[in-house]
Amino acid sequence: MIDHQPNGLQENTTDGQSPDVLGGLLKVLNDPTRAEALSDILRMNPVRFSMDPADPSVVLRTNSNGTVERGQVTDDGQFVPAGRVGLRGS
């Protein structure tokens, strides 16, 4: 059996400073383009989904070219544009 417990004093990598997690999060939220990891994620999957603040029953899909489509998400997680809600593909 491998013991995963530390076997001595651990080095303090913050030099006595507490990391500013909330400050870092606020920087990312204020300007996501400056966060390298978030930029990588957006490059890999540039399509984003959000709720319409004016109508929470509507899902907004922002495409990589900046266009926004209104629609719904089905029970199995598929986005259906507003003009085709209720229709199922074969």
SVG drawing of the C-alpha trace seen along z (x, -y; Angstrom):
<svg xmlns="http://www.w3.org/2000/svg" viewBox="-43 -44 53 46">
<polyline fill="none" stroke="black" stroke-width="0.4" points="0.0,0.0 1.3,-3.4 1.2,-6.2 0.0,-9.5 0.4,-11.5 3.2,-14.2 6.1,-12.9 7.5,-16.2 7.0,-20.0 5.9,-21.1 7.5,-24.1 5.3,-27.2 5.2,-28.1 3.3,-31.3 6.1,-32.9 3.6,-33.7 1.2,-35.3 -2.3,-33.9 -3.1,-33.5 -5.7,-36.0 -8.1,-33.5 -11.1,-35.8 -9.0,-38.6 -7.7,-36.3 -11.3,-35.1 -12.5,-38.7 -9.7,-39.5 -10.7,-36.5 -14.4,-37.5 -13.7,-41.1 -11.5,-40.3 -11.6,-36.6 -9.3,-37.2 -6.4,-37.8 -6.8,-34.3 -4.6,-32.0 -6.4,-28.8 -9.8,-30.3 -8.6,-31.5 -7.4,-28.0 -10.9,-26.6 -12.6,-29.2 -10.4,-28.4 -11.1,-24.7 -14.9,-25.3 -15.9,-28.7 -19.6,-28.1 -21.1,-29.3 -24.6,-28.8 -26.4,-31.1 -29.8,-31.9 -31.7,-34.9 -31.9,-37.3 -35.2,-38.7 -36.7,-35.2 -35.0,-32.5 -36.9,-29.8 -34.8,-30.6 -31.3,-29.4 -28.9,-31.6 -26.2,-30.0 -23.3,-32.3 -21.5,-30.9 -17.8,-31.3 -18.6,-34.1 -20.4,-36.1 -24.0,-35.4 -26.5,-34.5 -29.3,-32.0 -32.4,-31.7 -33.7,-28.2 -34.2,-25.4 -32.2,-22.5 -33.8,-19.1 -33.8,-16.6 -30.9,-14.8 -28.9,-18.1 -29.3,-19.0 -29.7,-22.7 -32.8,-23.3 -33.1,-26.8 -36.3,-28.6 -37.8,-28.0 -37.4,-24.3 -38.4,-23.8 -40.6,-20.7 -39.2,-19.2 -37.0,-16.1 -34.5,-15.2 -34.5,-11.6"/>
</svg>
